Amino acid sequence: MMKRDILISEVGPRDGLQSIKTVMPLAQKKAWISALAASGLREIEVGSFVPAHVLPQLADTAEVVAHALTIPDLTVAVLVPNLRGAEAALSAGAHKLTIPFSASETHSLKNVRRTHAQMFDEVRGIVALLKAHAGKRPTLEGGLSTAFGCTYEGVVPADKVVRLAAQLCEAGCDEVGLADSVGFANPAQVRDLVVRVRAVTGEKKFAGLHLHNTRGLGLANVVAGLDVGVNTFDSSMAGIGGCPFAPGATGNIVTEDLVFMLESMGLHTGVDLDKLLEARKVLAAAVPHEELYGYVPAAGVPGVRA
């Protein structure tokens, strides 16, 4: 029987680097992304098309995309907060665009300075842009951030998340994903919300889960997602980024730990853990003053793997 195939989308070069103080030089970004891809990772979110004064860490995203496009069989993903970002991403040639759509309108106003109505206008504008594109059209994902709770609004009703997911599909998004932006999610909630959202998006349009480990439940939430058929998960090498409200806690789930867990469970990621740990060395050398996380890198890999 074939092993179940799991796609890990590495978001460290975007979500990770935008959240740390260090500005990684372009040459080191290229080396890191090449090392990540060499480990077998098939999708990497390499940057975000936002104004340089907002995120100087990602000011060179166009150049990073150009490099990533030279790597065979790699899906090159980027984050775009609005139509202008999508225009830049399309010009650069990215394969996948994700627009962050906060389920919490308060978070949306603070994060992208737009109401839900304004964000739907951005989505429809991007959809029109992509439809008019003469070449191969990139995939557009609506990333529902704060889907499991918000530091500003607290509980985000599941009904609201389901409704927004349906509306994003109606607006023309190819996929809709769920993000635990501030680490509030628990396994029971993950199972419930995935089932409910997928009922309105359909199987093919459910993009996957972006989970954080802020309160130590990241991998438990992955298992909950696996239980209800999720096959795509975002993660960040060394757990960098993604958690501005919890000092001392890893933000994104750690790619190295995620790969070890999935492979130990008999699932197939296509990632070589030894090569992944080599890529971590490239990251560590590039950001020597940043804290890196991960249990597997600290404890080592057992001599016998499941």
N, C-alpha and C positions, 0 to 999 in steps of 0.2 A: 504494500500500500504506500502511495506517495505521501511524503511528509507535507503537512499544511504549510503553505508559503506565507511568510509574514514580511511586509515591507516596512523597513525602518527609514523614516525621513529625518535625516540629520539637519538640525536647525541651529547648531552652534555658530556657524559663520554669520548668521543673522541675529537670532534671538540672544545668543550668547554674547557676541561681541558688542551689540548695542547696549548691553546692560553693565559693562565693565568700564573702568576709567581708561585703561590702556587702549591706545589706537594702534592696532596691529598694522605694520607696514605692508604694502601691496605684495611684495615678493614673498613675505611669510604667509600671507593669506593664500596665495597661489600654491605654495608648498604644502600647506595644511590641507587644502581642499584636494590636492592631488593624492596626498597620503590617505585621506578619508576614502576617496574613491578606490584607491588601490586595495583597501581592506575588503571591498566588496559591497559597500554602500551604493545603492542604485539611485537614490534621490537625495539631493542636498539643497537646502535653502541657503543660497550663497550671499544674500544681502537684501537691502530694502531701498526702494527708490523714494527717498524723502530728502528734503532740502539739507544741504551739507551743514548749515548752521544749527539744524535741529539734532542731527546725529552725525557728527564729524567722523565717528568710527566707521561709518558706512558710505562715506563720500565717494569712494572709488568703486561702487557697486557695478557700474557699467564695465569697467576694466576686469573686475572679478568674473562677471558673467562671460565676457569674451574668452577668458582663460578656461572656465569650466566647460564651455561649449566645445573645446578641443578634446575633452576626455570622452572616449567612446562609451556608448551605452549608459550615460549618466543623464538623468532628468534634472535639469537646472531650474530650480524654483526660486522665486523672489516674493517679497511682500510689497504690496502697493496700497497706500492709504487712500488713494483718490484717482481720478481720471488722469491727472497730470503724471502721476507716478506710473500708471498703466501705459501711457504713451511712451515714457522713457524705457519701460521694461520691454515693450513691443519692439521699439527701435533697437534695443540691445540684443533681442533674439531669445529671451528666456522662454523655456518650455511651459512653465506653470506660474500663474499669478494667484496670490492669495490676498484678498481684501479683508482686513480685520473689521468685523461688525460686532460691536459689543451688545450683548443681550441687555445689559444694564445701560440705560440711556445716560445716566450720570457719568458712567465710565467712558461712554462714547464722547461726551462733551469734553471730558478732561484729556482723553487720549488723542482724538482726532478733531476735536472742536466742531463736531457735527451732530445734529439730532438724528434720530432714526429716519425721518423723512428725507433729510439731506443725504444720508448714507445710501438710501435706496436710489436717489437721483444719481449718485456717483456710480452705483452698480449698473444702472441702466445705461449710463453714458459709456462705461467700459464695455458692456455687452455690445453696444452699437459700434464702438471702435473696433472690436475684435471681428464682428461680422463683416465690416467693411475692409478688413485686411485681406490683401490679395494672396499672401503666402499661407503656409501652414499655420493654423490658428492655435495659439497656446491655450491651455486649460485654465479656466477661471474657477477658483474655489472661494466660496463665502465662508470665512472662518468665524464661527460664532464664539467670540471670546466672552469671558465671565458667564459661561453657560451654566456653571454649577454653583455660582454665588459671586458676590461682589463686595469688596471692602467698603464701598460707599453706600450701597443700597441693601447689603445683607443678602437675604434670600432672594433669588431670582426664580419666579414661578416657572415650573416645567412647561405649563401650558403656553406661556409667553415664548419660551425657547422654541417649542414645536411650531408655533404660529410664524415666528420669524424664519425658521428653516423653510417652511412651505413658501413664504413670500420671496425668499432669496431664490428658490427654484423657479418661481413664477417670473421673477425679474430677469432670469436668464443665466444664473450661475450653473456651471456644469456639475459642480459638486458642492456639498456643504459639510463642514467638519465642526467638531465640538472641542472647545478649549477650556481647560480648568485654569484660567489665567492667574488666579491667586491662591490656588492650592486648597480649595474648600471641599473638593469632591470626596465621596466615600464610595466603596464598591457597590453597595445597594443602589445608590443614586446613579452611578455610571450605568449599571445594567438597565435600570428603568428608563433613563433618558435616551440611551442609545436605541432601545426598542421603539420608543415613542417617536423619536425623530425619524428613524429609518422607515417607519410606517408612512410618513408623509413625503419623504424624499425618494423612496424606493431604494433597493439594494445598490444599484449601480451609482447612484448619486450621493451615497454616504461616503465621505472622504476618509474619515478616521478620527482618531483622538489625539489631542495635544494635551498632555498631562504634566502636572508639576508635582514635586516631591516636598513641598513646603512643610507639610505636617507628617511626613513619613509614610504616606499612603500611595505614593506614585506607582510602585510595582504591583501593589495589591489592586489598584485600579486598572492596571494593564490586564491582569488576570480576569478581572470582572468583564472587561471589554472582550477578551478572548472567549469568555463563556457565552457571550451573545453574538459571536461571529465577526467581531472586528478584526481586520487583518492588516491595518495600517496604523502605525503609531509614530508620533514625532518624539525626538529625544535630542539631547545635546551632549556632546563629548564633555566629560568631566563635570556635567551638571551646571555649566556656567550659564549665567543669565536667568531671566525669567522671574525673578523674585525680589522686587525692590522693597517690599513691605515686611520682609522677614530676615533681618540680618543674621548671619551665621547659619542659615539653612540653604541647602541646595535648592535651586529654582527648578529648572527642567529636570525630568528624569535623566539619569546618567546612561548614555549610550552603551558604555562598556558593561554596566550591570544588566541592562536590558538584554543585550545580546547573549550574555552568559545565561540569564534565566531562561530565555526562549529556547536556546539551543539545548540546555539541560532538560527542558520539558519535551524534547524530541521534535520541536518545530524547526522550520528551515528559514533562516534569514539571509543566507548567502554571504554572510560576513565572517571573515577570518579573524578570530579574536586576537591572535598574536599580532597580526598586522594592524589591527585597531589600536592595540596598546603602543605600537610603534608610532602611529599617528598622534597619539596622546603626547609623546615625547616632543613632537614638532610643535604642538600647542604650548606645552610647558616652557619650551625654550623661547617662544615668541611672547609669552605673557608671564615672565618670571615672578612678578609681584602680585599676581592674582591667585586667589584660593581656588584649588581644584578639588573636586569631590569624586567619590566612587569607592565602593567596597571591594570590588574585584581588583582594581589596580593596587589597592593597599594590601589585600590579603593574598593575592596571587591566584593562579588558576590551578585547581587540583590536578594531580598527575593523571587521573583517570576521569574522562568526561563522559557524561551520560549521552 
